[in-house]
Amino acid sequence: MPDVDFDVGIIGGGPAGSGMAGYLAKSGVRCVVFEREAFPRPHVGESLVPSSNRVFNELGLFDKLEEAKFPHKFGAAWTSATGRLYGHNFKGMDIFQELAPDSFADIRFEERAQPGVEKPYTYHVDRGLFDKLLLEHAEELGASVHLGTRVSGVDFSNDKHVELRLQNGQKDASVLVRMVVDASGRQTLLGIQQKFKRRDPVFDQYAIHTWFEGYDRSVVAKTKEQLDYIYIHHLPISNGWVWQIPITETITSIGVVMQKKNFAKSKESREEFFWECLATRPECHDAVKKSRQLRPFKEEGDYSYAMDEICGDRFVMVGDAARFVDPIFSTGVSIALNSSRFASRDIIRALETGDFSKQSFQTFESTMRRGVKNWYDFINVYYRLNCLFSAFVLDKRYRLDVIKLLQGDVYDDDAPEVLRKMQDTVRKVEQDEKHVLHKFLGDLTAGIFQSTCS
């Protein structure tokens, strides 16, 4: 093999890139991370799910996360205006027994023992600080890190190595690596360069969000233990919702998510739109109005997409660089971390054998496609019939199986039984216009369950 500068080149220093660098460096692999931005930098995706804890444990990160005083996330809750989404009669729905109508559904992660996850909580995080912490930890483990360095292109023309073309200010350079990991996030460098990327055929969500200090979380929490949950507040507009995420004891992230067709056009009208949407949930709106806005509004748009390929000869794609799905279940960081966890095993094996063909990364690819498809199908069911999700959460026959999905344990089963049951129920409701739940169906259809966008 020709001389190379590093064994593995990693494009991007977010959670996927930092996680990959940590795993590889810990195993003695010569790896380098090129991150185009300077850290810390703000980023959306501030709430984690417990499957992230496996990565934190394996990389030795827990002490640093605790020192950073990120809020502990013990559970999650979903709310709606009384009588609008959940406040209806489930009579006639044979899968539910003695289920009272409710406008509030919640779970605690500790209800289900999670193999490999000892703590009953995970974290809400300030992504600026969190991402910086992860990247610095990877560097401490032995990874080489270059901030402010942009990878402008990847050259696969030589079948013995990969060339990364770099830009750092006005200077151009290149490095040779045995293989490359694309962890470039929603910049999707290889996805665009290799023409792998395609827009999601179902979701076209937009978000507008910011931080508020002094927001009174007790206006929606029913108990003291629920104050630091993540909350999803449903809006009366189809497929619209609000996230509420604790960042510190006093700072809360609030974001409005909406389909593109409902999203306001101009910047000024979008800020008005944020407040108008929030006003449909008066208890939240009034509490937010009494708090202090800390940052300008930020927008995220048209963000769901997939890739035709997530690995190939001398490359793998991890995290958002490989796939991004709607964030309603806080999946982004968990998928990023776990994709690097899975991919690192195949990469280390490829380095040992010298085989960098696509086939060498098939375990990673099959595992990730299985897990992301389960997430995707779960989200589809959720949007199609919100009250069905609430019913399954509240029904003790299905509760633990739903919690398993919400914990992020989605990679070990091609088709979780509870997910099939939810899909079958949606189809029955769709086919029967007289069904008590038919009027609650969202815009999506059951046909999306066969989507190839995985």
TIPAPA-515008 format. One record per residue (C-alpha): y, x, z negated; residue number from 1. Coordinates in pm, 1 decimal. Example, Ala and Ser with C-alpha at 12.3 -4.5 7.8 and 13.67 -1.06 7.14 Angstrom:
! TIPAPA-515008
-450.0 / 1230.0 / -780.0 / 1
-106.0 / 1367.0 / -714.0 / 2
! end
This chain:
! TIPAPA-515008
0.0 / 0.0 / 0.0 / 1
352.7 / 127.7 / 71.4 / 2
585.1 / 231.6 / -204.0 / 3
784.9 / -60.4 / -340.7 / 4
1068.8 / -85.7 / -587.2 / 5
898.6 / -354.4 / -796.9 / 6
571.1 / -542.3 / -800.5 / 7
738.1 / -884.0 / -815.2 / 8
1090.0 / -992.1 / -722.8 / 9
1215.5 / -1310.1 / -888.1 / 10
1502.7 / -1505.3 / -735.4 / 11
1694.4 / -1687.3 / -1009.7 / 12
1726.2 / -1643.5 / -1384.9 / 13
1702.6 / -2004.0 / -1506.6 / 14
1406.6 / -2125.9 / -1717.0 / 15
1156.6 / -2088.4 / -1429.6 / 16
1270.4 / -1735.4 / -1345.2 / 17
1304.8 / -1625.1 / -1706.7 / 18
969.3 / -1775.1 / -1797.0 / 19
802.8 / -1598.4 / -1506.0 / 20
972.4 / -1269.1 / -1591.3 / 21
863.0 / -1303.5 / -1952.5 / 22
498.2 / -1363.7 / -1866.1 / 23
483.8 / -1084.7 / -1609.8 / 24
671.7 / -827.7 / -1817.6 / 25
456.7 / -904.1 / -2121.1 / 26
153.3 / -824.2 / -1904.1 / 27
298.4 / -492.7 / -1791.8 / 28
404.0 / -603.7 / -1443.0 / 29
709.9 / -431.3 / -1293.6 / 30
930.0 / -728.7 / -1218.0 / 31
1298.1 / -781.2 / -1140.7 / 32
1519.3 / -1088.5 / -1169.9 / 33
1820.3 / -1141.2 / -944.1 / 34
2057.6 / -1410.8 / -1071.0 / 35
2367.4 / -1485.7 / -867.5 / 36
2571.5 / -1627.3 / -1156.7 / 37
2698.3 / -1475.2 / -1477.8 / 38
2542.8 / -1615.0 / -1796.1 / 39
2610.9 / -1822.6 / -1993.6 / 40
2687.4 / -2104.0 / -1752.1 / 41
2669.8 / -2480.3 / -1811.3 / 42
2375.9 / -2667.3 / -1665.0 / 43
2232.9 / -3017.4 / -1669.1 / 44
1886.5 / -3081.2 / -1814.6 / 45
1948.0 / -3044.8 / -2186.3 / 46
1646.4 / -3218.7 / -2340.2 / 47
1293.2 / -3077.9 / -2340.5 / 48
944.0 / -3222.9 / -2378.6 / 49
677.4 / -3079.4 / -2612.6 / 50
464.8 / -2913.9 / -2342.7 / 51
745.3 / -2655.6 / -2326.5 / 52
636.0 / -2540.8 / -2671.6 / 53
323.6 / -2374.3 / -2530.4 / 54
545.3 / -2138.0 / -2332.0 / 55
770.4 / -2071.8 / -2631.3 / 56
465.9 / -1986.4 / -2840.3 / 57
304.8 / -1759.6 / -2579.3 / 58
629.0 / -1571.3 / -2514.7 / 59
726.1 / -1546.4 / -2883.1 / 60
1047.2 / -1748.6 / -2854.8 / 61
1035.6 / -1985.1 / -3151.7 / 62
1226.5 / -1764.4 / -3396.7 / 63
1513.7 / -1727.2 / -3150.9 / 64
1522.5 / -2100.7 / -3077.6 / 65
1543.1 / -2171.9 / -3448.8 / 66
1813.4 / -1908.6 / -3499.8 / 67
2015.6 / -2076.1 / -3223.3 / 68
2000.1 / -2400.0 / -3428.2 / 69
1915.5 / -2619.6 / -3131.0 / 70
1860.7 / -2978.1 / -3253.3 / 71
1498.0 / -3069.1 / -3311.3 / 72
1372.6 / -3345.4 / -3084.2 / 73
1111.1 / -3554.0 / -3264.0 / 74
1106.7 / -3849.0 / -3028.9 / 75
1270.0 / -4067.7 / -2767.4 / 76
1396.8 / -4423.3 / -2734.5 / 77
1477.2 / -4664.8 / -2452.5 / 78
1723.0 / -4946.5 / -2502.5 / 79
1859.6 / -5238.7 / -2304.1 / 80
2103.9 / -5517.9 / -2365.5 / 81
1919.0 / -5790.7 / -2553.5 / 82
1761.1 / -6037.7 / -2318.3 / 83
1840.3 / -5840.4 / -2005.1 / 84
1537.0 / -5616.9 / -1949.8 / 85
1297.5 / -5650.2 / -2239.8 / 86
1409.1 / -5969.7 / -2407.6 / 87
1174.3 / -6209.1 / -2230.5 / 88
844.1 / -6384.6 / -2282.4 / 89
529.2 / -6189.9 / -2195.0 / 90
317.2 / -6503.7 / -2208.4 / 91
71.7 / -6512.6 / -1920.2 / 92
39.3 / -6137.5 / -1892.5 / 93
-324.7 / -6079.8 / -1979.6 / 94
-298.5 / -5709.5 / -2064.9 / 95
-68.4 / -5773.6 / -2361.2 / 96
-161.3 / -5937.6 / -2688.6 / 97
88.1 / -6055.9 / -2947.2 / 98
363.5 / -5842.8 / -2795.8 / 99
704.6 / -5951.4 / -2916.3 / 100
1001.2 / -5925.7 / -2679.7 / 101
1215.6 / -5628.3 / -2766.3 / 102
1519.9 / -5447.1 / -2631.4 / 103
1422.3 / -5121.9 / -2804.2 / 104
1116.3 / -4903.5 / -2750.6 / 105
1063.6 / -4567.3 / -2916.1 / 106
799.8 / -4299.1 / -2968.3 / 107
749.9 / -4000.2 / -3196.1 / 108
570.3 / -3702.2 / -3047.8 / 109
371.9 / -3641.3 / -3366.8 / 110
182.3 / -3967.7 / -3312.7 / 111
-54.7 / -3785.3 / -3077.3 / 112
-205.6 / -3445.2 / -3162.4 / 113
-125.6 / -3214.8 / -2871.2 / 114
-364.6 / -2920.4 / -2815.0 / 115
-175.7 / -2591.9 / -2822.8 / 116
140.3 / -2752.4 / -2961.9 / 117
160.0 / -2720.5 / -3338.6 / 118
515.0 / -2836.5 / -3407.0 / 119
591.1 / -3211.1 / -3422.9 / 120
913.9 / -3154.1 / -3231.6 / 121
1065.8 / -2972.3 / -2939.2 / 122
1438.4 / -2917.7 / -2872.8 / 123
1760.5 / -3046.5 / -2725.4 / 124
1957.3 / -2749.3 / -2595.5 / 125
2291.8 / -2624.7 / -2477.3 / 126
2161.5 / -2500.0 / -2142.7 / 127
2424.6 / -2227.6 / -2122.7 / 128
2298.5 / -2071.6 / -2445.6 / 129
1934.1 / -2161.7 / -2389.7 / 130
1909.7 / -2006.9 / -2043.5 / 131
2087.6 / -1692.7 / -2162.2 / 132
1848.4 / -1664.6 / -2455.7 / 133
1543.0 / -1695.5 / -2227.8 / 134
1670.2 / -1438.8 / -1979.3 / 135
1762.3 / -1187.3 / -2248.7 / 136
1418.5 / -1234.1 / -2404.2 / 137
1250.7 / -1158.0 / -2070.0 / 138
1460.6 / -843.8 / -2045.5 / 139
1354.1 / -740.3 / -2396.4 / 140
992.1 / -781.2 / -2286.2 / 141
1052.8 / -534.9 / -2005.2 / 142
1184.0 / -726.9 / -1704.6 / 143
1470.3 / -574.9 / -1505.1 / 144
1760.0 / -823.4 / -1484.0 / 145
2059.6 / -819.1 / -1249.2 / 146
2329.4 / -1083.5 / -1302.4 / 147
2592.4 / -1152.7 / -1039.5 / 148
2351.3 / -1047.4 / -765.4 / 149
2272.8 / -1296.0 / -491.9 / 150
1957.7 / -1287.1 / -280.2 / 151
2085.7 / -1374.9 / 67.2 / 152
1749.6 / -1371.8 / 243.6 / 153
1383.8 / -1280.8 / 226.0 / 154
1209.0 / -1084.2 / 500.6 / 155
833.8 / -1141.3 / 538.2 / 156
802.3 / -956.2 / 870.0 / 157
604.8 / -668.2 / 717.2 / 158
259.9 / -780.1 / 606.1 / 159
246.1 / -504.2 / 341.4 / 160
555.1 / -593.5 / 137.7 / 161
851.7 / -830.1 / 110.2 / 162
1215.1 / -727.0 / 148.7 / 163
1483.3 / -902.7 / -57.5 / 164
1832.8 / -876.0 / 87.2 / 165
2097.3 / -861.6 / -185.6 / 166
2469.5 / -916.8 / -218.2 / 167
2662.9 / -795.3 / -518.6 / 168
3033.2 / -843.4 / -463.4 / 169
3114.1 / -664.7 / -138.4 / 170
2801.3 / -450.8 / -148.9 / 171
2483.2 / -526.3 / 45.2 / 172
2148.5 / -379.4 / -52.5 / 173
1778.1 / -453.7 / -39.9 / 174
1465.6 / -398.5 / -245.8 / 175
1098.1 / -395.2 / -154.3 / 176
845.6 / -589.6 / -363.6 / 177
479.1 / -669.8 / -329.7 / 178
555.7 / -1041.9 / -355.5 / 179
841.6 / -1276.9 / -433.6 / 180
885.3 / -1568.9 / -672.3 / 181
1148.3 / -1822.8 / -571.9 / 182
1300.3 / -1960.4 / -892.8 / 183
1637.8 / -2028.6 / -731.7 / 184
1659.1 / -2382.3 / -866.6 / 185
1820.4 / -2649.3 / -654.8 / 186
1953.8 / -2378.2 / -423.6 / 187
1592.2 / -2370.6 / -295.8 / 188
1638.4 / -2043.2 / -109.2 / 189
1292.7 / -2020.7 / 46.2 / 190
1273.5 / -2394.9 / 96.1 / 191
1578.4 / -2380.4 / 319.4 / 192
1502.2 / -2046.3 / 484.9 / 193
1141.8 / -2137.7 / 568.0 / 194
1226.6 / -2503.8 / 645.2 / 195
987.5 / -2634.5 / 377.0 / 196
1238.3 / -2865.8 / 209.1 / 197
1254.3 / -3239.3 / 263.8 / 198
1447.0 / -3510.4 / 88.8 / 199
1262.5 / -3744.5 / -138.0 / 200
1189.7 / -4068.3 / 52.7 / 201
1234.3 / -4287.8 / -256.0 / 202
1494.3 / -4152.3 / -495.7 / 203
1859.4 / -4085.0 / -410.5 / 204
2005.6 / -4073.1 / -758.8 / 205
2350.0 / -3944.2 / -853.4 / 206
2478.4 / -3857.4 / -1200.1 / 207
2816.6 / -3809.2 / -1365.4 / 208
2817.4 / -3656.1 / -1712.4 / 209
3004.9 / -3462.9 / -1979.8 / 210
3005.5 / -3379.2 / -2352.6 / 211
3168.5 / -3574.8 / -2634.5 / 212
3238.2 / -3463.3 / -2990.1 / 213
3217.7 / -3708.4 / -3277.5 / 214
3009.3 / -3975.3 / -3102.4 / 215
2848.9 / -4196.4 / -3368.6 / 216
2477.7 / -4196.7 / -3282.1 / 217
2403.9 / -4448.4 / -3555.7 / 218
2534.6 / -4733.0 / -3338.3 / 219
2202.2 / -4734.4 / -3150.9 / 220
1961.5 / -4569.0 / -3395.0 / 221
1761.6 / -4803.1 / -3615.1 / 222
1662.0 / -4535.5 / -3867.5 / 223
1796.3 / -4202.0 / -3984.7 / 224
1501.8 / -4028.5 / -3816.9 / 225
1610.9 / -4165.9 / -3478.7 / 226
1961.4 / -4018.1 / -3486.7 / 227
1857.2 / -3706.5 / -3295.1 / 228
1628.5 / -3874.1 / -3043.4 / 229
1706.6 / -3867.7 / -2676.5 / 230
1816.2 / -4217.4 / -2570.8 / 231
1790.7 / -4383.6 / -2233.1 / 232
2021.0 / -4686.0 / -2222.0 / 233
1948.5 / -4918.1 / -1931.5 / 234
2232.3 / -5064.6 / -1728.7 / 235
2232.5 / -5406.7 / -1561.1 / 236
2278.4 / -5241.2 / -1220.9 / 237
1940.5 / -5184.4 / -1055.6 / 238
1789.6 / -4843.2 / -1139.1 / 239
2096.4 / -4742.0 / -1340.5 / 240
2082.4 / -4581.6 / -1682.4 / 241
2270.2 / -4366.6 / -1933.2 / 242
2136.9 / -4059.6 / -2111.4 / 243
2237.3 / -3969.5 / -2466.7 / 244
2132.9 / -3619.0 / -2576.4 / 245
2230.9 / -3437.6 / -2898.6 / 246
2363.2 / -3086.8 / -2828.1 / 247
2472.6 / -3001.1 / -3183.4 / 248
2519.6 / -3203.8 / -3499.3 / 249
2852.6 / -3329.8 / -3364.6 / 250
2833.6 / -3288.9 / -2983.8 / 251
2648.7 / -3532.5 / -2757.5 / 252
2584.9 / -3517.9 / -2383.6 / 253
2641.9 / -3852.3 / -2210.7 / 254
2554.2 / -3910.2 / -1846.3 / 255
2545.8 / -4210.7 / -1612.8 / 256
2275.6 / -4212.8 / -1343.8 / 257
2290.9 / -4442.6 / -1044.7 / 258
2151.4 / -4479.6 / -695.0 / 259
2370.9 / -4337.5 / -420.5 / 260
2454.6 / -4679.4 / -277.5 / 261
2614.4 / -4779.6 / -609.0 / 262
2793.3 / -4452.0 / -676.1 / 263
3172.7 / -4443.6 / -644.5 / 264
3321.5 / -4244.0 / -355.7 / 265
3629.6 / -4061.4 / -490.3 / 266
3657.9 / -3835.6 / -794.4 / 267
3911.7 / -4066.1 / -960.6 / 268
3706.4 / -4377.0 / -902.5 / 269
3393.0 / -4200.3 / -1025.1 / 270
3546.9 / -4139.4 / -1365.8 / 271
3648.2 / -4504.4 / -1376.7 / 272
3296.5 / -4587.1 / -1264.0 / 273
3152.3 / -4390.1 / -1557.4 / 274
3350.3 / -4599.2 / -1804.9 / 275
3280.3 / -4925.0 / -1623.0 / 276
2907.3 / -4859.6 / -1631.6 / 277
2920.9 / -4763.7 / -1996.5 / 278
3115.0 / -5081.9 / -2071.9 / 279
2806.4 / -5286.3 / -1979.8 / 280
2658.7 / -5142.3 / -2300.7 / 281
2951.4 / -5217.5 / -2536.8 / 282
2803.0 / -5056.6 / -2848.3 / 283
2769.1 / -4722.8 / -2666.7 / 284
3099.0 / -4755.0 / -2480.2 / 285
3306.0 / -4823.8 / -2789.7 / 286
3150.6 / -4535.1 / -2982.9 / 287
3203.7 / -4291.7 / -2693.8 / 288
3566.3 / -4406.4 / -2655.0 / 289
3629.3 / -4319.1 / -3018.3 / 290
3496.2 / -3964.8 / -2967.1 / 291
3663.5 / -3667.2 / -2797.5 / 292
3570.8 / -3554.1 / -2448.1 / 293
3508.5 / -3177.6 / -2446.8 / 294
3451.9 / -3098.3 / -2078.1 / 295
3563.4 / -3233.8 / -1741.6 / 296
3321.4 / -3474.8 / -1578.9 / 297
3056.8 / -3305.5 / -1367.4 / 298
2859.0 / -3461.9 / -1084.8 / 299
2503.2 / -3410.1 / -966.3 / 300
2414.2 / -3574.2 / -636.7 / 301
2126.9 / -3660.8 / -407.8 / 302
1901.0 / -3428.5 / -599.7 / 303
1539.3 / -3538.9 / -548.4 / 304
1336.0 / -3343.3 / -293.6 / 305
993.9 / -3192.4 / -223.9 / 306
848.7 / -2892.9 / -38.3 / 307
581.0 / -2886.7 / 230.0 / 308
462.9 / -2555.4 / 83.4 / 309
505.3 / -2415.7 / -267.5 / 310
309.2 / -2095.8 / -209.8 / 311
200.7 / -1876.0 / 78.0 / 312
129.0 / -1517.8 / 171.0 / 313
324.8 / -1305.1 / -80.4 / 314
528.9 / -1589.1 / -232.6 / 315
522.6 / -1870.9 / -484.3 / 316
793.8 / -2124.4 / -564.8 / 317
844.2 / -2244.8 / -921.8 / 318
1061.7 / -2492.8 / -1108.5 / 319
1333.4 / -2676.6 / -919.9 / 320
1292.7 / -2438.3 / -626.9 / 321
958.3 / -2606.9 / -559.3 / 322
1029.7 / -2969.3 / -649.7 / 323
1285.1 / -3181.4 / -826.5 / 324
1216.5 / -3536.8 / -937.2 / 325
1431.2 / -3788.8 / -1116.2 / 326
1508.6 / -3659.8 / -1469.2 / 327
1457.1 / -3983.7 / -1662.2 / 328
1170.6 / -3837.9 / -1868.8 / 329
1337.3 / -3496.4 / -1926.0 / 330
1082.4 / -3321.8 / -1707.2 / 331
1292.3 / -3050.1 / -1543.3 / 332
1275.8 / -2760.1 / -1789.4 / 333
915.8 / -2836.1 / -1885.4 / 334
803.4 / -2828.9 / -1521.9 / 335
999.6 / -2507.5 / -1469.8 / 336
844.8 / -2331.5 / -1768.4 / 337
492.1 / -2455.6 / -1707.6 / 338
501.2 / -2378.9 / -1336.8 / 339
577.9 / -2017.3 / -1426.4 / 340
308.6 / -2024.0 / -1691.8 / 341
47.6 / -2135.0 / -1437.6 / 342
173.1 / -1921.2 / -1148.2 / 343
192.3 / -1603.8 / -1355.0 / 344
-186.0 / -1610.6 / -1402.8 / 345
-250.1 / -1616.9 / -1028.9 / 346
14.0 / -1350.4 / -967.3 / 347
-135.1 / -1111.4 / -1223.5 / 348
-477.3 / -1164.2 / -1064.9 / 349
-333.4 / -1100.4 / -716.9 / 350
-178.3 / -774.3 / -837.2 / 351
-513.0 / -667.6 / -980.8 / 352
-705.9 / -745.7 / -661.0 / 353
-436.7 / -656.1 / -408.7 / 354
-484.9 / -993.8 / -238.9 / 355
-149.4 / -1168.4 / -192.0 / 356
-267.0 / -1434.4 / 52.5 / 357
-187.8 / -1799.8 / -0.3 / 358
-545.1 / -1855.7 / -115.7 / 359
-480.0 / -1635.3 / -418.5 / 360
-234.0 / -1891.5 / -554.4 / 361
-442.5 / -2206.1 / -502.3 / 362
-512.1 / -2264.7 / -872.4 / 363
-139.3 / -2269.0 / -937.2 / 364
-71.1 / -2494.4 / -639.0 / 365
-338.0 / -2753.9 / -718.4 / 366
-238.8 / -2764.3 / -1086.1 / 367
130.7 / -2811.3 / -1012.8 / 368
83.5 / -3068.2 / -737.7 / 369
-143.2 / -3269.1 / -966.8 / 370
102.0 / -3258.7 / -1256.2 / 371
413.0 / -3332.3 / -1051.7 / 372
238.5 / -3621.8 / -875.0 / 373
153.7 / -3774.7 / -1213.8 / 374
517.3 / -3738.2 / -1323.2 / 375
634.4 / -3884.9 / -995.8 / 376
400.4 / -4185.3 / -1010.3 / 377
498.1 / -4246.1 / -1371.7 / 378
866.0 / -4250.7 / -1277.5 / 379
794.9 / -4483.1 / -985.6 / 380
624.3 / -4734.6 / -1212.9 / 381
909.8 / -4707.6 / -1458.2 / 382
1177.5 / -4786.2 / -1202.4 / 383
979.7 / -5065.8 / -1040.3 / 384
926.2 / -5258.0 / -1363.8 / 385
1109.8 / -5123.7 / -1668.1 / 386
972.1 / -5385.7 / -1903.3 / 387
617.2 / -5282.9 / -1816.4 / 388
685.1 / -4935.2 / -1953.1 / 389
824.3 / -5084.4 / -2272.7 / 390
521.8 / -5309.3 / -2306.5 / 391
275.9 / -5023.6 / -2270.3 / 392
470.1 / -4815.9 / -2522.8 / 393
461.5 / -5101.1 / -2773.8 / 394
96.1 / -5193.6 / -2712.6 / 395
-128.4 / -4992.8 / -2945.7 / 396
-407.4 / -4990.4 / -2684.7 / 397
-199.9 / -4779.0 / -2446.9 / 398
60.5 / -4617.4 / -2668.0 / 399
-108.6 / -4278.6 / -2718.7 / 400
-189.0 / -4245.1 / -2349.0 / 401
176.0 / -4308.5 / -2261.8 / 402
286.6 / -4060.7 / -2528.2 / 403
56.0 / -3801.1 / -2371.9 / 404
248.5 / -3835.6 / -2045.9 / 405
582.2 / -3822.7 / -2228.8 / 406
469.8 / -3506.5 / -2410.9 / 407
430.8 / -3340.9 / -2071.3 / 408
49.9 / -3322.2 / -2067.0 / 409
17.7 / -3429.3 / -1704.9 / 410
-171.5 / -3139.6 / -1544.8 / 411
-534.4 / -3198.0 / -1642.5 / 412
-610.3 / -3537.4 / -1484.5 / 413
-585.5 / -3631.6 / -1117.5 / 414
-516.2 / -3995.5 / -1203.2 / 415
-459.5 / -4084.5 / -1571.1 / 416
-622.4 / -4417.0 / -1653.6 / 417
-310.6 / -4559.7 / -1818.2 / 418
-109.2 / -4478.3 / -1507.3 / 419
-361.0 / -4657.9 / -1283.3 / 420
-346.5 / -4957.5 / -1515.9 / 421
32.4 / -4967.2 / -1495.5 / 422
23.9 / -4941.3 / -1115.7 / 423
-232.3 / -5222.2 / -1087.8 / 424
-18.2 / -5442.4 / -1309.8 / 425
291.2 / -5378.2 / -1099.2 / 426
101.1 / -5476.2 / -784.7 / 427
-11.9 / -5804.3 / -945.0 / 428
345.6 / -5885.5 / -1044.3 / 429
469.9 / -5803.1 / -694.1 / 430
211.5 / -6025.4 / -528.4 / 431
277.9 / -6329.2 / -747.5 / 432
630.0 / -6465.9 / -704.2 / 433
566.6 / -6710.3 / -990.4 / 434
469.6 / -6434.1 / -1231.8 / 435
687.7 / -6436.0 / -1544.2 / 436
785.4 / -6072.9 / -1476.9 / 437
847.6 / -6100.9 / -1102.7 / 438
1221.7 / -6144.7 / -1143.1 / 439
1238.7 / -5816.9 / -1334.0 / 440
1108.0 / -5603.9 / -1045.9 / 441
1336.3 / -5324.1 / -933.3 / 442
1418.6 / -5231.6 / -574.5 / 443
1119.1 / -5003.3 / -527.6 / 444
779.2 / -5128.1 / -408.0 / 445
420.1 / -5048.9 / -496.5 / 446
389.4 / -4868.4 / -164.2 / 447
558.6 / -4571.7 / -325.6 / 448
243.8 / -4510.0 / -528.5 / 449
89.8 / -4370.2 / -211.2 / 450
391.1 / -4145.8 / -143.6 / 451
308.0 / -3809.9 / 11.5 / 452
616.7 / -3653.1 / -147.2 / 453
428.6 / -3451.3 / -408.7 / 454
! end
